[in-house]
Amino acid sequence: MSTVAAPAPAPTFDCRVDFADELAALARTDERIVAVCNDSVGSSNLVKFREEFPTRLVNVGIAEQDLVGVSAGLANAGFIPFASAAAPFLTGRALEQIKADIAYTHRHVVLCGQSPGMAYGELGPTHHSIEDLCWMRAIPGLEIIVPADPAQTRSAVRWAAASGRPTYIRVPRFKVPAITPDDAVFEAGRAVRLTQGTDVTLIAVGTMVSRALEAADLLGKDGISARVLNMTFVEPLDVDAVVAAARETGAIVTAEEGLLSGGLGAAVAKVVAESHPVAVRMLGVPAFAPTGSAAFLLDHFGLTADGIAGTAREVLGRV
């Protein structure tokens, strides 16, 4: 009896590599590009950048407020600084400097939050960066980008370098598959529609986008047509795409690796409530996450393909 081999799993990629490679590529053609880090050369994957551009990497040590302040000074002098640090410490310890030195003064600094969400797993709540989207959304004038794969990570670095705007980029630690279509447009305030769908819309960011696509496949087996939106820019949000999803599919599920109180789900819910009220369910982290492996934590909070699909069935009344 012959057997059919199961399809090989899709290859996955570490977006930190693409972040560093694209930053170095930009630095080769633009002498204004500099990197600033907080004793995180290794975890930011900037070792090769330091070797190639030893005078264009500033290591301030474990001093995140200085990291942001120095970056603001470099921007004021005409450089384009990429300030890179672990997301929980970049956003938590230096929030005042991000507000006053970067956003309020409109400095062209690119804040690069490495290993966001619950990527640090066993290191526990002090290292979980689940508040960053809430904090960054509260600051006026700050662009927020959450790339979903290597192609979007590279696009985010290029866009941020050319934008002239204060920007926060979440650089994922989890390995993710490549899911961005070749013809996808990377533009501020524009989501990428990955599937069409007429029954429910799954809106996801970062590491959740590939899981939302898997959830759409699971729902399709139940006869449920799911639209999937990769909401690359949390700020500015693609309001038109959200309103269209509400009008055309009648139900929305959001998925993010962060707190529910003020991140992607809250932004989507506000648009829906003001423009075209429909049922919305938000998947994310409701409170401080416990200590455990990243895989355990994602499963614990239903941030999996099965969890997203199950929430979609629930909102449609098809449990």
N, C-alpha and C positions, 0 to 999 in steps of 0.2 A: 504494500500500500504506500503510495507516495504521499508526502506531506508538503505543505506550503510553508516556507519560512516566514516568520513574522517580519514586517518591515523594520529596517534599522532605525533607531531613534534619530531624530534630527540633530546635527551637530550643534553644540552650544559654544558661546564665546564670552570671554571676560572683557567687558566694555572699558575697563581701566586701561587695557592695552591700547585700544583704539583712541581713547582720550589722549594718552601720552604720545602716541605716534602722530596724531593729527596736530597736536600742539607743537611738536618738533618740526613738522612739515611747514607750519605757518611761520615758525621762528626763523627758518632758513630763508624766507623771502621777505620778512618784516622784522627789522631790528628793534622795533618797539615792543615786541612780544617778550615778556619776562614771566617767570614762575616764582611764586612766593609760597613757602610751606612752613609748617610748624613741627619740625623734626620728623616729617612724614615723607621723606624722599622715597623710601621703599614702598610704603603702603599706597602712595600716590602714583607709583610706577614711574618716577621721575629720575631714576638712576641714569638712564641713557641720555636724558635731556641734560642733566648736570655734566656728564662727560663731554657732550658736544658743545654745550654753552655754559662753561663754568662760571663766567662772570654775569650770567643772566638768570641765575637761580639764587634767591635770597632765602636762607633758612633762619627764621627768627627764634627757633627753639619752641618749647612748649609754652607759647604765649599767644593765644588766639586773638586777644584784643590788639596786640602789636601786629599780628599778621594782617589784620584788616586795616589798621592805621597806616602801616608801611605801604600797603597796596594803594590806599587812597593817595598817599604822597607821591608814589610813582605815577599814578594816573594824572595827578596834577602837574607832573613834570613832563607829560607827553608820552609816557609808556602805556602799554596795554597789559596790565598785570592779571595773571590767572592765579588767584589765591586758593590753594588746595589744602584741604585738611579733612579729617574724619568728620562726617556730617554732624554728629551730635555735639561736637566741641566747636566746630566752626560756627554753627548757628546758635548754640546755647550760650557759650561763654562770650561771644563777641556780638550779641544781638544789638546792644546799644551802639557799637561802632558801625555795624551794618546799617542801622537806621540813620545815624547822624553823619558819619563820615562818607558813606557811599550813596544811599538813596536820597537823603535830604539835599545833598550837595550835587547830585546827578553825576557822580564820578563813574567813568567807564572802567569798572572793575568787574571781572568775571569770578564769582564765588563758586568754587567747585567742591560740593559736598560728597566726599568719598564714602562708600559703604553705608548708604542710608538705610532706612527702614530697620528691619530686625536682622540684618546681615551678620552682626557680631554674635548673635545667638547666645552661646553659653556665657558671654561676658555680662549679660544681664541688663536690667533697666537703665543703668547709667550709660551704657553704650548703645542702646536702641535709639535710633534717630527717627522716632515716630511723630515728633512734634514739629519737625522742620517746615513742612508745607503749611501748617497753621500759622507759625510764626512769620514765615516769609510772605504769606498772603496778606498779613496784617500791615505790612510796610508798603506805603504808596510808592509807585514808580519803579518797582523792582520786577523785572521779568523772571518767570519761573519756568524752567524747562526740565522735563522728566523723560529722557530718551528711553526707548524700549529695546534697542538692539544696537549692534556696532555701527550700522550705517547712520542711525539717528544720532549716536554719540559723536561721530565725526562731524555731522551736519551742525550739531549744537555748538561744537567748538568753533567751527568756521563762522557760523551766524553770530555768535557772541562776540567774536573778535572784530567783526565788521560793523556791529550794530551801533556802537557808540553809547550803549545804554548799560546801566547797572543790571547784572544778570546773575541768577542763581541756577546752577546746573546740578542735578542729582546724578552722580555717576555710580551705577549699580555695581555691587560686588558679586551678586549671584551671576553665574553663567546663564546666558539666555540664547535662544535660537534667533536666527536672522528672519525677521517677519515683515520688514518694510518693502513694499513693491518698488521696483526700479523707477517707476514714473511718479512716485510720491513727491509732493511739493513740501519743502520745509519752510514754513512761513509763520511768523508770529500770529497767534490767534487763530490758527487753522489746524483742525484735527485731521487725522488720516482715517478715512473709512476703509476698513479692511474687508468687511462683508456687507452685503446689502441688508437683508432682513426686513420683515414686516410685522412681526408679532411682539418683539421686545428688543431694546437696545442695551448692549453691554458697553459701558464706557469705562475704560481702564487706563492706567498710566504705568510706565516703567516695567518692572518685572511681572506685573499682572496682565499685561497685554497678551503675551503668548498663552497664558492660562485662560484668558477670555476667549481666545480663538479655539482652544481645546473645548471649552464649555459650549461654544456655538456648535461644534461638531456633535457633542453629546446631545444637545437639544434638537439638532436636526434629525437624529435617529428617532426622536419622539414626535416628529412632525411639527416642531416649533422652529420658526424662522427667526434667527437672531442676527441683528445688525451689530457689528463690532466697531467701535470708534476708539482709536488711539489718540487720547487727548494730550498730545505732546506738550503743549503749553498750558499749564494750569493758570498762568497769568501772562498775557491776557487770554481768557477762556474763549473758545469758539462758540459764542452764543448762538449763532445761526445754526450750527450743527446740533446743538442741544435742543433748540426749539423745533427743528425739523424732526429730530428723533421723537420728541414728545407727540407731535402732531401725526407723524406717519406710522409709529409703532405702538403708541399708547401706553408704554410701560418702560421704565429705565432701571437698570441695576448698575451701580458704580462699584469699582474695585480698586483699592489703593493699599499700599503697604505703609499705612500711617494712621494717625488719630482721625476719628470721624468728626470731631468737633469743629474743624475748620479747614479741612483739606479739599480734595477733589469733590467728594460727595456733597459737602456743604455748598461749594460753589455751584455745582449742577443743580442742587435742590433749590437754591435761591432763584436761578434763572427760570426753572420750571414753575415755581410758585408764582412768579411775577408775570410770566408770559403765556404758559399753556399748562395748567395744572393736570398732572397725571400721577399714577402711582410710581413712587421712587423707593428703591431699597438700596441702602448703602452698606457695602462690605468694607471692613477695615479693622482698626484696633480701637475698642471702646474705652480702654483705660490702660494703665501701665501694663506692659506685657511681662509675663514671667520669664524666668531663666530657662533656657533649653535650646536645643539645636534649632537652626533656622527652619529646617524642614518641619520639625515638630510645631513651631510657633505658627507657621503658615497654615498648617492643618488645623491647629487649635482654633484659629479665628476664621476658618472656612475660606481662606484665601488660596483655593485650589480650583482646578477645573470642575471637580465635582461640587464644591461649595458654591461656586458662581452659578453653575447650571441649576443646582437645587434652589437657590434664591430666586432665579428667574422663573422656575416652575411655581414657586410659592406666590410670587407677585402676580402671576397669571392665573392662580387658582387651579393649577394642574399638578398638585403634589401627588 
